[in-house]
Amino acid sequence: MNTKATGLLLAAAALLFAFIYFVERPMRSAARMAPNRRVFPELDPAKIDAVEVQVGGGARLIRAGKTNQVWQLTKPGPYPASGALIEKLLQEVGQWDWQSFIDHPDSWEEYGLLPNPLTLLLEENGRERALNIGHLSPMGDKVYLNVRGSDRILVAGTNALDWIPTNQLQWRDLTVLNLKGADFQKLQVASAKWNFDLELDASNHLWNMTRPIEARADTPQIKEWLGQLQALRVQRFVPDEAQELDAAGVPGAPPTRQLVLTFLRETNKILELQAGDSPAGRTNLAYARRLQPPGLIEIDKAALAPWEGDYTNFLDRHLLSVSPDLIGSIEVSGQGIEAFTVQAAGGGPWRVTGASGETFLADEWLMKAWLSALTNIQVEIGRSVVEDKTPYGLDKPANALLRCQLFYAGPAGQTDPLMADLIFGHGTNQPDKIFEMGNDKKYVNSIDLQQFDRLPEAYWQLRDRAIWHFESNEVVAIDIHQRGGHLRYTRDEHNQWTLPPGSSGFIVQPGIEKTLYRLGQLRAIFWSGYGDDHLERFGFDKTDYQIAFEIKQGGQMETNTIQFGAPALPLPHPYASVMRNGRRLIFEFPVDVYSNVVEYLGIPSVDRQRQ
């Protein structure tokens, strides 16, 4: 083969490769690609700023525009629009595919595209897209479309039709009150029974009642009820022609106005909701009207019920409405009470200091229970200002039954600011109630006597509930005195418990060890008394049951003695007492541990007498 022929063949091969790569291959790829069958191939729903629906060839217009990402109906009249519904329509239209087409049809009327089709207009920065929508196909699963300016009829699915409105009500925003976007600080409530005002404190975002009484309001409850109003949706728009007109021909307020909620910023009305009677046959609904937008509507009555109730339902009934974490110290005093203070040092454990100077760390659980009581006990709210507080025992703080002054946790070295000054008194004519007066010193509230008993009145009631600590194998002897009888257990050289010769009784070694283990970890249920006054209240003399444990710890011997009394009725826990620093501590003993004590550390003859 000569050189010239070889060159021609190489050139032909190169041309063939180029044709395949640059011409035939793209043609095959294009052939494999599905054609773009979108009704509006280049439509970007996010860029559409106006949508118009022309019904009956323009006889009725529904138009909405978007400003700052908010949709508003503009035709036939201004009204907040449901942005979610409009955005859904645009998404459906943006993904609307046609399945087949008819070129240059002989008759547009046959397909419902003339003379008065339903028309959808989409605007994007002044550019308009128009789609005429005709009849459904004979099977009802297709619809005939025509993009204005085209000579082709598109045959497409019907899904997007569900989102195209045929009257303005279908695109209206169903929100009754948009409270999230309303900057209001006051709320006036006028119902058939009560008129009252609520005001939001801008500094702490807590609600207060300012009329008819001045008091703390129940902020969490009010937020919940406001949330129910925010969730309200219009159930039905009442046509203007069905509304009663006033003398000027303007549709009036709902008939027989039952409730008016007015939301204000200073003295300016921001929102208002007027609610009236129920429509005939629909007692779960109520007629309602707002400042804006206009028109009579029907709404669900359930969310209105709290606002038609007693104004005291909106009051904060808690003794204290702050987080326990904000409390830095508490000063307790009262008539016949040895004053004491508890203080949390730098966020650490609470320390109790009595008037005598005695100080100790407070029991963590008892402090939590006290703080929980202060922030959870609910009071019966006084409805009017009380001038003479003498009948309630609240005329002089120094003579009060109990006074708790609570202070915020302030910076180190500075005086803690006062949080609350709670004064409790005992009435002269209502012995079953305790009366309470807070910071305002105007109103007298009352609480149940059992709730009041949750508040400690003595510093020793906050003492650490741990009675002592020892291991069972550290006990070398046990002395039991019970109703005149005496029994002594001792350990032998094999670490077994023994009784003196001639003693009656049966030794249960595992039972005694289990009981000693539980006694070594002993914690009081509650402290019940301090000192030797009025011991007869606790039944120690009648029970006559005492146990002394001789304990060897670190080479040193010590004796821990406990005395048992009667049950702390109505609870089953028996009273018990121990001596600490020369003073008697009386407490409620765990009943389950007591059953072990009686079973394994009781005197058998006494047990038989009881049976």
ZAMARGU-4260 file (C-alpha; in steps of 0.2 Angstrom, whole numbers, plus 5000, padded with zeros to 4 digits):
<rodrens>
0) 5000/5000/5000 | 5007/5017/4995 | 5009/5032/5006 | 4995/5042/4997 | 4982/5028/4999
5) 4987/5026/5018 | 4985/5045/5021 | 4968/5045/5012 | 4961/5031/5023 | 4967/5039/5039
10) 4959/5055/5034 | 4943/5046/5030 | 4944/5037/5047 | 4946/5053/5056 | 4931/5061/5048
15) 4920/5046/5052 | 4926/5047/5070 | 4922/5066/5071 | 4905/5063/5063 | 4901/5050/5076
20) 4907/5060/5091 | 4901/5077/5087 | 4885/5073/5077 | 4878/5056/5078 | 4882/5053/5097
25) 4873/5069/5102 | 4858/5065/5091 | 4856/5048/5099 | 4858/5056/5116 | 4844/5068/5112
30) 4833/5055/5105 | 4835/5045/5121 | 4830/5060/5132 | 4812/5063/5136 | 4805/5078/5128
35) 4800/5093/5140 | 4781/5091/5142 | 4779/5104/5155 | 4764/5116/5151 | 4776/5130/5156
40) 4793/5124/5153 | 4803/5138/5161 | 4792/5143/5175 | 4800/5146/5192 | 4786/5146/5205
45) 4797/5156/5217 | 4798/5171/5205 | 4779/5173/5202 | 4773/5189/5211 | 4755/5189/5205
50) 4742/5176/5201 | 4725/5180/5193 | 4710/5168/5190 | 4697/5174/5177 | 4681/5165/5179
55) 4668/5165/5164 | 4680/5174/5153 | 4684/5188/5165 | 4666/5190/5172 | 4673/5186/5189
60) 4691/5190/5194 | 4701/5183/5208 | 4718/5191/5210 | 4732/5190/5223 | 4749/5199/5223
65) 4765/5195/5233 | 4774/5209/5243 | 4789/5205/5254 | 4785/5186/5252 | 4767/5189/5259
70) 4752/5186/5248 | 4737/5197/5248 | 4720/5196/5239 | 4718/5212/5228 | 4702/5207/5218
75) 4688/5208/5220 | 4693/5216/5236 | 4708/5217/5248 | 4709/5202/5260 | 4724/5192/5268
80) 4727/5177/5257 | 4732/5160/5261 | 4750/5159/5255 | 4751/5141/5257 | 4737/5138/5245
85) 4744/5149/5232 | 4761/5142/5233 | 4754/5125/5232 | 4745/5130/5216 | 4761/5137/5208
90) 4770/5121/5213 | 4757/5111/5204 | 4757/5122/5188 | 4776/5122/5188 | 4776/5103/5187
95) 4761/5101/5176 | 4764/5089/5161 | 4754/5087/5146 | 4752/5069/5138 | 4747/5073/5121
100) 4742/5088/5110 | 4730/5093/5096 | 4738/5105/5083 | 4727/5118/5074 | 4710/5111/5080
105) 4695/5114/5069 | 4685/5120/5084 | 4691/5128/5100 | 4673/5129/5106 | 4672/5110/5106
110) 4686/5109/5119 | 4678/5123/5130 | 4692/5135/5126 | 4681/5148/5118 | 4671/5159/5121
115) 4673/5161/5140 | 4686/5148/5147 | 4693/5148/5164 | 4710/5158/5163 | 4725/5157/5174
120) 4737/5172/5173 | 4754/5171/5181 | 4765/5187/5182 | 4784/5188/5185 | 4791/5206/5185
125) 4778/5212/5173 | 4779/5197/5161 | 4763/5188/5159 | 4759/5170/5156 | 4741/5165/5152
130) 4733/5148/5152 | 4716/5145/5146 | 4707/5130/5154 | 4694/5121/5144 | 4682/5105/5146
135) 4687/5089/5154 | 4690/5074/5143 | 4675/5062/5140 | 4683/5050/5154 | 4685/5065/5166
140) 4703/5061/5169 | 4711/5074/5157 | 4708/5092/5154 | 4711/5103/5138 | 4723/5117/5140
145) 4729/5131/5129 | 4744/5142/5132 | 4739/5159/5126 | 4748/5163/5109 | 4749/5145/5104
150) 4739/5136/5091 | 4740/5119/5100 | 4728/5111/5113 | 4737/5102/5127 | 4729/5087/5135
155) 4735/5086/5153 | 4730/5078/5170 | 4718/5086/5181 | 4728/5087/5198 | 4732/5105/5197
160) 4713/5110/5194 | 4710/5106/5213 | 4721/5121/5218 | 4713/5134/5206 | 4699/5144/5215
165) 4683/5148/5207 | 4678/5161/5220 | 4688/5173/5231 | 4683/5164/5248 | 4694/5149/5243
170) 4710/5159/5243 | 4706/5169/5259 | 4717/5166/5274 | 4707/5156/5287 | 4717/5163/5302
175) 4705/5172/5314 | 4718/5181/5324 | 4736/5182/5319 | 4743/5185/5336 | 4761/5180/5332
180) 4764/5196/5321 | 4754/5208/5333 | 4765/5218/5345 | 4752/5220/5359 | 4755/5223/5378
185) 4737/5224/5384 | 4721/5214/5382 | 4704/5219/5387 | 4691/5206/5390 | 4672/5210/5390
190) 4660/5196/5392 | 4642/5194/5397 | 4648/5191/5415 | 4665/5200/5418 | 4676/5214/5412
195) 4694/5213/5416 | 4711/5219/5409 | 4727/5210/5407 | 4744/5218/5404 | 4761/5211/5399
200) 4776/5216/5409 | 4789/5220/5395 | 4804/5218/5408 | 4800/5199/5412 | 4787/5195/5400
205) 4774/5190/5413 | 4756/5194/5413 | 4747/5204/5426 | 4729/5208/5430 | 4726/5227/5431
210) 4706/5227/5432 | 4696/5223/5442 | 4710/5219/5454 | 4729/5221/5453 | 4737/5204/5454
215) 4749/5192/5446 | 4741/5183/5431 | 4744/5165/5427 | 4756/5168/5412 | 4758/5149/5406
220) 4739/5147/5406 | 4736/5164/5397 | 4749/5158/5384 | 4740/5142/5382 | 4723/5151/5379
225) 4731/5164/5367 | 4738/5149/5358 | 4721/5142/5356 | 4715/5159/5349 | 4730/5159/5337
230) 4724/5141/5331 | 4707/5147/5327 | 4701/5145/5309 | 4687/5152/5300 | 4673/5139/5298
235) 4663/5149/5286 | 4663/5166/5278 | 4645/5174/5279 | 4641/5182/5262 | 4638/5201/5264
240) 4620/5199/5258 | 4616/5188/5272 | 4622/5200/5285 | 4611/5213/5294 | 4615/5231/5288
245) 4616/5247/5299 | 4608/5264/5295 | 4623/5267/5283 | 4621/5251/5274 | 4636/5243/5282
250) 4636/5225/5288 | 4635/5226/5307 | 4642/5217/5322 | 4637/5200/5326 | 4620/5199/5333
255) 4619/5198/5353 | 4638/5202/5356 | 4643/5189/5369 | 4662/5192/5370 | 4674/5206/5364
260) 4693/5203/5365 | 4703/5219/5362 | 4722/5219/5359 | 4731/5236/5362 | 4748/5243/5361
265) 4747/5258/5373 | 4730/5265/5369 | 4730/5259/5351 | 4719/5245/5345 | 4729/5232/5336
270) 4717/5218/5335 | 4699/5215/5340 | 4688/5200/5340 | 4669/5201/5343 | 4659/5185/5346
275) 4640/5183/5346 | 4627/5170/5345 | 4628/5153/5337 | 4621/5150/5319 | 4605/5141/5319
280) 4607/5122/5321 | 4626/5124/5324 | 4628/5127/5342 | 4647/5123/5342 | 4650/5138/5331
285) 4648/5157/5335 | 4646/5172/5323 | 4662/5184/5324 | 4669/5199/5317 | 4686/5207/5317
290) 4693/5225/5315 | 4702/5219/5300 | 4699/5210/5288 | 4680/5215/5287 | 4666/5203/5286
295) 4655/5192/5297 | 4663/5174/5300 | 4658/5158/5309 | 4671/5151/5321 | 4673/5137/5333
300) 4666/5142/5351 | 4678/5130/5361 | 4693/5142/5361 | 4682/5156/5367 | 4675/5147/5383
305) 4690/5152/5394 | 4688/5170/5390 | 4670/5170/5395 | 4673/5162/5412 | 4677/5169/5429
310) 4691/5182/5429 | 4699/5173/5443 | 4703/5159/5431 | 4717/5170/5424 | 4725/5174/5441
315) 4741/5166/5446 | 4736/5156/5462 | 4753/5151/5466 | 4761/5158/5482 | 4777/5161/5472
320) 4779/5162/5453 | 4797/5161/5450 | 4810/5148/5447 | 4817/5140/5463 | 4834/5143/5455
325) 4832/5161/5457 | 4830/5161/5476 | 4846/5165/5485 | 4840/5166/5503 | 4825/5164/5514
330) 4822/5173/5531 | 4809/5164/5542 | 4801/5172/5557 | 4784/5173/5566 | 4775/5173/5583
335) 4783/5160/5594 | 4795/5155/5581 | 4814/5155/5583 | 4819/5165/5568 | 4831/5157/5556
340) 4839/5160/5538 | 4843/5148/5524 | 4855/5153/5511 | 4863/5145/5496 | 4881/5149/5495
345) 4887/5153/5478 | 4874/5141/5470 | 4881/5127/5482 | 4871/5118/5496 | 4859/5127/5507
350) 4865/5132/5524 | 4853/5134/5539 | 4857/5147/5553 | 4847/5148/5568 | 4845/5164/5579
355) 4856/5155/5592 | 4870/5154/5580 | 4868/5135/5577 | 4871/5131/5559 | 4871/5116/5548
360) 4869/5110/5530 | 4851/5108/5525 | 4844/5092/5519 | 4844/5092/5500 | 4827/5083/5498
365) 4819/5094/5512 | 4825/5110/5504 | 4818/5104/5487 | 4801/5100/5495 | 4800/5117/5503
370) 4804/5126/5487 | 4792/5116/5478 | 4779/5120/5491 | 4782/5139/5489 | 4781/5138/5470
375) 4766/5125/5469 | 4754/5128/5483 | 4739/5137/5476 | 4729/5150/5485 | 4711/5155/5485
380) 4712/5173/5477 | 4704/5187/5487 | 4692/5197/5476 | 4693/5214/5484 | 4705/5226/5494
385) 4705/5222/5512 | 4708/5237/5523 | 4707/5229/5541 | 4717/5214/5541 | 4715/5211/5560
390) 4702/5197/5558 | 4714/5188/5547 | 4729/5189/5559 | 4739/5199/5546 | 4738/5217/5555
395) 4756/5216/5560 | 4770/5206/5552 | 4778/5203/5569 | 4763/5195/5576 | 4760/5184/5560
400) 4759/5165/5562 | 4773/5164/5549 | 4783/5176/5538 | 4794/5171/5524 | 4805/5184/5516
405) 4813/5177/5500 | 4827/5186/5491 | 4835/5184/5474 | 4853/5178/5473 | 4862/5194/5471
410) 4881/5196/5467 | 4893/5192/5480 | 4896/5206/5493 | 4879/5214/5489 | 4863/5214/5498
415) 4851/5202/5489 | 4835/5211/5482 | 4819/5206/5490 | 4809/5194/5479 | 4793/5191/5490
420) 4787/5195/5507 | 4774/5181/5512 | 4764/5184/5528 | 4753/5170/5535 | 4739/5173/5548
425) 4726/5163/5557 | 4708/5170/5556 | 4697/5172/5571 | 4681/5165/5563 | 4688/5152/5550
430) 4699/5140/5560 | 4701/5128/5545 | 4710/5141/5534 | 4726/5150/5534 | 4726/5168/5527
435) 4741/5175/5516 | 4746/5192/5511 | 4759/5195/5497 | 4770/5210/5492 | 4755/5221/5487
440) 4748/5221/5505 | 4731/5224/5498 | 4723/5208/5496 | 4720/5193/5508 | 4721/5176/5500
445) 4718/5159/5509 | 4726/5142/5508 | 4721/5125/5515 | 4728/5121/5532 | 4736/5105/5525
450) 4745/5114/5512 | 4751/5127/5525 | 4759/5112/5535 | 4771/5109/5520 | 4780/5125/5525
455) 4793/5123/5539 | 4792/5133/5554 | 4808/5128/5563 | 4826/5127/5558 | 4828/5110/5564
460) 4815/5104/5552 | 4828/5106/5538 | 4842/5096/5546 | 4850/5083/5536 | 4839/5067/5537
465) 4854/5055/5539 | 4853/5049/5557 | 4870/5040/5558 | 4880/5029/5547 | 4888/5012/5552
470) 4892/4995/5544 | 4883/4980/5551 | 4899/4971/5555 | 4904/4986/5566 | 4890/4982/5578
475) 4897/4972/5593 | 4883/4972/5604 | 4864/4976/5605 | 4854/4981/5620 | 4835/4980/5619
480) 4823/4987/5632 | 4805/4984/5628 | 4790/4985/5640 | 4800/4981/5655 | 4810/4967/5647
485) 4828/4967/5643 | 4838/4957/5630 | 4857/4959/5625 | 4865/4952/5609 | 4884/4950/5608
490) 4895/4944/5594 | 4906/4929/5598 | 4923/4925/5591 | 4916/4918/5576 | 4906/4934/5572
495) 4890/4926/5577 | 4876/4933/5587 | 4873/4925/5604 | 4862/4928/5619 | 4867/4926/5637
500) 4864/4909/5645 | 4847/4906/5651 | 4839/4919/5639 | 4824/4914/5629 | 4823/4918/5611
505) 4827/4912/5594 | 4842/4920/5584 | 4840/4923/5566 | 4857/4928/5560 | 4853/4934/5542
510) 4838/4943/5549 | 4848/4953/5562 | 4862/4957/5549 | 4849/4963/5536 | 4841/4974/5550
515) 4858/4981/5555 | 4863/4985/5538 | 4847/4995/5535 | 4848/5004/5552 | 4866/5009/5547
520) 4860/5019/5532 | 4845/5026/5542 | 4837/5042/5536 | 4822/5051/5544 | 4806/5052/5533
525) 4802/5069/5541 | 4808/5078/5557 | 4794/5080/5569 | 4801/5088/5585 | 4816/5095/5594
530) 4819/5094/5613 | 4810/5086/5627 | 4794/5096/5628 | 4777/5087/5626 | 4785/5070/5623
535) 4768/5062/5627 | 4762/5067/5610 | 4774/5055/5602 | 4769/5039/5613 | 4787/5035/5619
540) 4781/5031/5636 | 4767/5019/5630 | 4778/5010/5618 | 4793/5009/5630 | 4804/5002/5616
545) 4823/5007/5615 | 4838/4999/5607 | 4856/5004/5610 | 4869/4998/5597 | 4887/4997/5603
550) 4898/5001/5588 | 4917/4999/5586 | 4924/5011/5572 | 4942/5015/5570 | 4946/5007/5586
555) 4934/5018/5596 | 4919/5013/5604 | 4902/5022/5603 | 4884/5019/5607 | 4870/5024/5596
560) 4853/5024/5605 | 4836/5025/5597 | 4819/5025/5605 | 4802/5021/5597 | 4785/5029/5599
565) 4768/5027/5593 | 4763/5028/5574 | 4762/5046/5566 | 4744/5045/5562 | 4736/5045/5549
570) 4752/5038/5542 | 4759/5021/5547 | 4777/5028/5551 | 4781/5026/5570 | 4789/5041/5579
575) 4807/5038/5584 | 4820/5049/5593 | 4839/5050/5595 | 4850/5062/5605 | 4862/5074/5596
580) 4873/5086/5605 | 4863/5084/5620 | 4846/5088/5611 | 4833/5076/5607 | 4828/5074/5588
585) 4811/5066/5585 | 4807/5060/5567 | 4796/5048/5557 | 4804/5031/5556 | 4803/5021/5539
590) 4789/5009/5542 | 4797/4995/5532 | 4813/4996/5542 | 4803/4996/5558 | 4794/4979/5553
595) 4812/4971/5552 | 4817/4979/5569 | 4801/4972/5577 | 4804/4955/5569 | 4822/4952/5573
600) 4826/4964/5587 | 4811/4962/5598 | 4810/4953/5614 | 4800/4937/5611 | 4790/4938/5627
605) 4784/4955/5622 | 4779/4949/5605 | 4769/4935/5612 | 4760/4947/5623 | 4755/4958/5608
610) 4748/4943/5599
</rodrens>
